[in-house]
Amino acid sequence: MPERHEISEGRRLLGNCPLFAGLSANERTAIAARARIRTVPAGEMVFAIGSPGDEMMALLTGAIRISVPSPDGKELLLAMLKEGEVFGELSVLDGKERSADAVAETACTLAILDRRDVLSFFERNPSAWLKLVIVLCERMRRTDQIFAEVALLELPSRLAKMMLRVTSGAGQSSRIRFSQRELASMVGGTRESVNRCLRKWQSSFIIKVSEGAIVITNRGALEAIAEQS
């Protein structure tokens, strides 16, 4: 049985989702109130690429891997979702198949909202569609950028760009807690090649690997690597 605070937090996250920014506070509360709670063990598939997209979700606890096969057959990690993030909304809107895999990296608790509830609110509130289009365009641009980097850039540039992207706004010294395996999946490389880059950058005082995290100590130098073609 879901805890009351889980239900409350799930509804809050869904209500604050950018998809519903065009709705009034009462409307956001009403649509989020229809959410249900689901627990997922570590390693279980939340949804698979090609499966029906009839639900959107808010991650209450745990972590979720969002990935697709890369052009060379490896896994390309698009995102590692943390607590408080909303996902799965794209397929909910057009009713088409999922465009990526979602797997529970750890045991997770999800708040889930059905497609029919989402669409019924947008049908009654057509002015909310403009904000929705903006959100979807931003999501598509980020995904296109990842694929373009994998196709066109050498691994050091791809890795530097990704590290800068995930620490954007964190200042001169930034901490990254992804594992080397996760970093490799995010840039379409291997763990060994990522490890070589990180060792080289650490010896050049661009980063520091400490206590299970990577700390960017020279952001300017990493930006220069990212701009190399």
C-alpha positions as a Markdown table, in Angstrom:
| # | Residue | x | y | z |
|---|---|---|---|---|
| 1 | Met | 0.0 | 0.0 | 0.0 |
| 2 | Pro | 1.6 | 3.4 | -1.0 |
| 3 | Glu | 2.5 | 5.7 | 1.8 |
| 4 | Arg | 0.4 | 8.9 | 2.0 |
| 5 | His | 3.5 | 11.1 | 1.6 |
| 6 | Glu | 4.4 | 9.1 | -1.6 |
| 7 | Ile | 1.0 | 9.8 | -3.1 |
| 8 | Ser | 1.2 | 13.5 | -2.1 |
| 9 | Glu | 4.8 | 13.9 | -3.5 |
| 10 | Gly | 3.9 | 12.1 | -6.7 |
| 11 | Arg | 0.9 | 14.4 | -7.3 |
| 12 | Arg | 3.1 | 17.5 | -6.5 |
| 13 | Leu | 5.7 | 16.4 | -9.1 |
| 14 | Leu | 3.2 | 15.7 | -11.8 |
| 15 | Gly | 1.3 | 18.9 | -11.1 |
| 16 | Asn | 4.6 | 20.9 | -11.4 |
| 17 | Cys | 5.6 | 19.2 | -14.7 |
| 18 | Pro | 6.3 | 21.7 | -17.5 |
| 19 | Leu | 3.7 | 20.0 | -19.6 |
| 20 | Phe | 1.0 | 21.4 | -17.4 |
| 21 | Ala | 2.4 | 24.9 | -17.1 |
| 22 | Gly | -0.5 | 26.3 | -19.2 |
| 23 | Leu | -3.1 | 25.0 | -16.8 |
| 24 | Ser | -4.4 | 26.8 | -13.7 |
| 25 | Ala | -3.3 | 25.6 | -10.2 |
| 26 | Asn | -6.6 | 24.0 | -9.6 |
| 27 | Glu | -6.4 | 22.2 | -13.0 |
| 28 | Arg | -2.9 | 20.9 | -12.3 |
| 29 | Thr | -4.0 | 19.7 | -8.9 |
| 30 | Ala | -7.0 | 17.9 | -10.4 |
| 31 | Ile | -5.0 | 16.1 | -13.1 |
| 32 | Ala | -2.2 | 15.1 | -10.7 |
| 33 | Ala | -4.8 | 13.7 | -8.2 |
| 34 | Arg | -5.5 | 10.9 | -10.7 |
| 35 | Ala | -1.9 | 9.5 | -10.3 |
| 36 | Arg | -1.3 | 6.0 | -8.9 |
| 37 | Ile | 1.9 | 4.6 | -7.2 |
| 38 | Arg | 4.1 | 1.7 | -8.5 |
| 39 | Thr | 7.2 | 0.2 | -7.0 |
| 40 | Val | 9.9 | -1.3 | -9.3 |
| 41 | Pro | 12.8 | -3.5 | -8.3 |
| 42 | Ala | 16.3 | -2.7 | -9.4 |
| 43 | Gly | 17.1 | -4.0 | -12.8 |
| 44 | Glu | 13.5 | -4.2 | -13.9 |
| 45 | Met | 12.3 | -2.7 | -17.2 |
| 46 | Val | 9.9 | 0.2 | -16.6 |
| 47 | Phe | 9.1 | 0.3 | -20.3 |
| 48 | Ala | 10.8 | -0.9 | -23.4 |
| 49 | Ile | 11.5 | 0.8 | -26.7 |
| 50 | Gly | 8.6 | 0.0 | -29.1 |
| 51 | Ser | 6.1 | -0.6 | -26.2 |
| 52 | Pro | 2.8 | 1.3 | -26.0 |
| 53 | Gly | 3.2 | 4.8 | -24.6 |
| 54 | Asp | 0.1 | 5.1 | -22.5 |
| 55 | Glu | 1.5 | 6.4 | -19.2 |
| 56 | Met | 3.7 | 9.2 | -18.0 |
| 57 | Met | 5.6 | 9.0 | -14.7 |
| 58 | Ala | 7.2 | 10.9 | -11.9 |
| 59 | Leu | 10.2 | 9.4 | -10.1 |
| 60 | Leu | 9.7 | 9.6 | -6.3 |
| 61 | Thr | 12.7 | 7.4 | -5.2 |
| 62 | Gly | 15.6 | 5.7 | -7.0 |
| 63 | Ala | 17.2 | 6.2 | -10.4 |
| 64 | Ile | 16.1 | 5.4 | -13.9 |
| 65 | Arg | 18.3 | 4.8 | -17.0 |
| 66 | Ile | 16.9 | 6.1 | -20.3 |
| 67 | Ser | 18.8 | 4.6 | -23.3 |
| 68 | Val | 18.6 | 3.6 | -26.9 |
| 69 | Pro | 20.8 | 1.4 | -29.1 |
| 70 | Ser | 23.7 | 3.4 | -30.6 |
| 71 | Pro | 24.5 | 3.1 | -34.3 |
| 72 | Asp | 27.3 | 0.6 | -33.5 |
| 73 | Gly | 25.0 | -1.6 | -31.4 |
| 74 | Lys | 26.1 | -0.4 | -28.0 |
| 75 | Glu | 23.8 | 1.2 | -25.5 |
| 76 | Leu | 23.6 | 5.0 | -25.7 |
| 77 | Leu | 22.5 | 6.5 | -22.4 |
| 78 | Leu | 20.3 | 9.5 | -23.0 |
| 79 | Ala | 19.7 | 10.3 | -19.3 |
| 80 | Met | 20.0 | 9.0 | -15.8 |
| 81 | Leu | 16.9 | 10.3 | -14.1 |
| 82 | Lys | 17.0 | 11.1 | -10.4 |
| 83 | Glu | 14.3 | 11.7 | -7.8 |
| 84 | Gly | 11.9 | 14.4 | -8.7 |
| 85 | Glu | 12.0 | 14.0 | -12.5 |
| 86 | Val | 9.1 | 13.4 | -14.8 |
| 87 | Phe | 9.5 | 11.1 | -17.9 |
| 88 | Gly | 7.6 | 9.1 | -20.5 |
| 89 | Glu | 5.4 | 12.1 | -21.5 |
| 90 | Leu | 6.3 | 12.2 | -25.2 |
| 91 | Ser | 4.6 | 8.9 | -26.2 |
| 92 | Val | 1.7 | 9.8 | -24.0 |
| 93 | Leu | 0.9 | 12.8 | -26.2 |
| 94 | Asp | 1.0 | 11.1 | -29.6 |
| 95 | Gly | 0.0 | 7.6 | -28.6 |
| 96 | Lys | 2.9 | 6.1 | -30.5 |
| 97 | Glu | 5.5 | 3.6 | -29.3 |
| 98 | Arg | 8.1 | 4.4 | -26.7 |
| 99 | Ser | 11.3 | 5.8 | -28.3 |
| 100 | Ala | 13.7 | 4.6 | -25.6 |
| 101 | Asp | 14.2 | 2.0 | -22.9 |
| 102 | Ala | 13.6 | 2.9 | -19.3 |
| 103 | Val | 15.2 | 0.6 | -16.7 |
| 104 | Ala | 15.3 | 0.9 | -12.9 |
| 105 | Glu | 19.0 | 1.4 | -12.0 |
| 106 | Thr | 18.0 | 1.0 | -8.3 |
| 107 | Ala | 14.7 | 0.1 | -6.6 |
| 108 | Cys | 12.3 | 2.9 | -7.6 |
| 109 | Thr | 8.9 | 4.3 | -6.6 |
| 110 | Leu | 6.9 | 5.9 | -9.4 |
| 111 | Ala | 3.8 | 8.0 | -9.6 |
| 112 | Ile | 1.9 | 7.2 | -12.8 |
| 113 | Leu | -0.6 | 9.1 | -14.8 |
| 114 | Asp | -2.6 | 7.6 | -17.6 |
| 115 | Arg | -2.7 | 9.0 | -21.2 |
| 116 | Arg | -6.5 | 9.4 | -21.2 |
| 117 | Asp | -6.4 | 11.7 | -18.2 |
| 118 | Val | -3.6 | 13.8 | -19.7 |
| 119 | Leu | -5.3 | 14.2 | -23.0 |
| 120 | Ser | -8.7 | 15.0 | -21.6 |
| 121 | Phe | -7.3 | 18.0 | -19.7 |
| 122 | Phe | -5.5 | 19.4 | -22.8 |
| 123 | Glu | -8.7 | 19.0 | -24.8 |
| 124 | Arg | -10.5 | 21.2 | -22.3 |
| 125 | Asn | -7.6 | 23.6 | -22.2 |
| 126 | Pro | -6.3 | 24.2 | -25.7 |
| 127 | Ser | -4.3 | 27.3 | -24.7 |
| 128 | Ala | -1.9 | 25.0 | -22.8 |
| 129 | Trp | -0.7 | 23.4 | -26.1 |
| 130 | Leu | 1.7 | 26.2 | -26.9 |
| 131 | Lys | 3.8 | 25.7 | -23.8 |
| 132 | Leu | 3.7 | 22.0 | -24.5 |
| 133 | Val | 5.2 | 22.5 | -28.0 |
| 134 | Ile | 8.0 | 24.5 | -26.5 |
| 135 | Val | 8.8 | 21.7 | -24.0 |
| 136 | Leu | 8.8 | 19.0 | -26.6 |
| 137 | Cys | 11.0 | 21.0 | -29.0 |
| 138 | Glu | 13.6 | 21.5 | -26.2 |
| 139 | Arg | 13.6 | 17.7 | -25.5 |
| 140 | Met | 14.1 | 16.9 | -29.2 |
| 141 | Arg | 16.9 | 19.4 | -29.6 |
| 142 | Arg | 18.8 | 17.8 | -26.6 |
| 143 | Thr | 18.4 | 14.3 | -28.1 |
| 144 | Asp | 19.5 | 15.5 | -31.6 |
| 145 | Gln | 22.5 | 17.1 | -30.0 |
| 146 | Ile | 23.6 | 13.8 | -28.4 |
| 147 | Phe | 23.3 | 11.8 | -31.6 |
| 148 | Ala | 25.1 | 14.5 | -33.6 |
| 149 | Glu | 28.0 | 14.4 | -31.1 |
| 150 | Val | 28.3 | 10.6 | -31.3 |
| 151 | Ala | 28.3 | 10.7 | -35.1 |
| 152 | Leu | 30.7 | 13.7 | -35.7 |
| 153 | Leu | 33.0 | 14.2 | -32.7 |
| 154 | Glu | 36.0 | 12.2 | -31.3 |
| 155 | Leu | 35.5 | 10.7 | -27.9 |
| 156 | Pro | 37.4 | 13.3 | -25.9 |
| 157 | Ser | 35.3 | 16.1 | -27.3 |
| 158 | Arg | 32.1 | 14.1 | -26.7 |
| 159 | Leu | 33.0 | 13.3 | -23.2 |
| 160 | Ala | 34.0 | 16.9 | -22.4 |
| 161 | Lys | 30.8 | 18.3 | -23.8 |
| 162 | Met | 28.7 | 15.8 | -21.8 |
| 163 | Met | 30.5 | 16.6 | -18.6 |
| 164 | Leu | 30.1 | 20.3 | -19.1 |
| 165 | Arg | 26.4 | 19.8 | -20.0 |
| 166 | Val | 25.5 | 17.8 | -16.8 |
| 167 | Thr | 27.3 | 20.3 | -14.6 |
| 168 | Ser | 26.0 | 23.4 | -16.3 |
| 169 | Gly | 25.5 | 26.3 | -13.8 |
| 170 | Ala | 27.6 | 24.6 | -11.1 |
| 171 | Gly | 30.5 | 27.0 | -11.3 |
| 172 | Gln | 34.2 | 26.6 | -11.8 |
| 173 | Ser | 34.5 | 23.4 | -9.7 |
| 174 | Ser | 31.8 | 20.9 | -10.6 |
| 175 | Arg | 31.1 | 17.4 | -9.2 |
| 176 | Ile | 29.9 | 14.5 | -11.4 |
| 177 | Arg | 28.7 | 11.2 | -9.7 |
| 178 | Phe | 28.2 | 9.1 | -12.8 |
| 179 | Ser | 30.3 | 5.9 | -13.0 |
| 180 | Gln | 32.7 | 5.4 | -15.8 |
| 181 | Arg | 30.3 | 2.8 | -17.3 |
| 182 | Glu | 27.5 | 5.4 | -17.2 |
| 183 | Leu | 29.8 | 8.0 | -18.8 |
| 184 | Ala | 30.7 | 5.6 | -21.6 |
| 185 | Ser | 27.1 | 4.9 | -22.3 |
| 186 | Met | 26.3 | 8.6 | -22.4 |
| 187 | Val | 28.9 | 9.3 | -25.1 |
| 188 | Gly | 28.7 | 6.0 | -27.1 |
| 189 | Gly | 32.1 | 4.9 | -26.0 |
| 190 | Thr | 33.7 | 2.1 | -23.9 |
| 191 | Arg | 34.6 | 2.2 | -20.2 |
| 192 | Glu | 38.3 | 1.7 | -21.1 |
| 193 | Ser | 38.4 | 4.7 | -23.5 |
| 194 | Val | 36.6 | 6.9 | -21.0 |
| 195 | Asn | 39.0 | 5.8 | -18.3 |
| 196 | Arg | 42.0 | 6.8 | -20.5 |
| 197 | Cys | 40.6 | 10.2 | -21.0 |
| 198 | Leu | 39.9 | 10.8 | -17.4 |
| 199 | Arg | 43.4 | 9.6 | -16.4 |
| 200 | Lys | 44.9 | 12.0 | -18.9 |
| 201 | Trp | 42.8 | 14.9 | -17.7 |
| 202 | Gln | 43.6 | 14.2 | -14.1 |
| 203 | Ser | 47.3 | 14.3 | -14.8 |
| 204 | Ser | 46.8 | 17.6 | -16.5 |
| 205 | Phe | 44.8 | 19.0 | -13.5 |
| 206 | Ile | 41.7 | 19.4 | -15.5 |
| 207 | Ile | 39.7 | 17.0 | -13.3 |
| 208 | Lys | 40.2 | 15.2 | -10.0 |
| 209 | Val | 38.7 | 11.8 | -9.2 |
| 210 | Ser | 37.9 | 11.6 | -5.6 |
| 211 | Glu | 35.5 | 9.8 | -3.3 |
| 212 | Gly | 33.5 | 8.2 | -6.0 |
| 213 | Ala | 33.0 | 11.4 | -7.9 |
| 214 | Ile | 34.7 | 13.4 | -10.7 |
| 215 | Val | 35.4 | 17.0 | -9.9 |
| 216 | Ile | 36.0 | 19.5 | -12.8 |
| 217 | Thr | 38.9 | 21.7 | -11.5 |
| 218 | Asn | 39.7 | 23.6 | -14.7 |
| 219 | Arg | 36.4 | 24.2 | -16.6 |
| 220 | Gly | 38.2 | 26.4 | -19.2 |
| 221 | Ala | 40.5 | 23.6 | -20.2 |
| 222 | Leu | 37.6 | 21.2 | -20.5 |
| 223 | Glu | 35.7 | 23.7 | -22.6 |
| 224 | Ala | 38.7 | 23.9 | -25.0 |
| 225 | Ile | 38.7 | 20.1 | -25.4 |
| 226 | Ala | 35.0 | 20.2 | -26.0 |
| 227 | Glu | 35.4 | 22.6 | -28.9 |
| 228 | Gln | 38.0 | 20.4 | -30.7 |
| 229 | Ser | 36.6 | 18.8 | -33.9 |
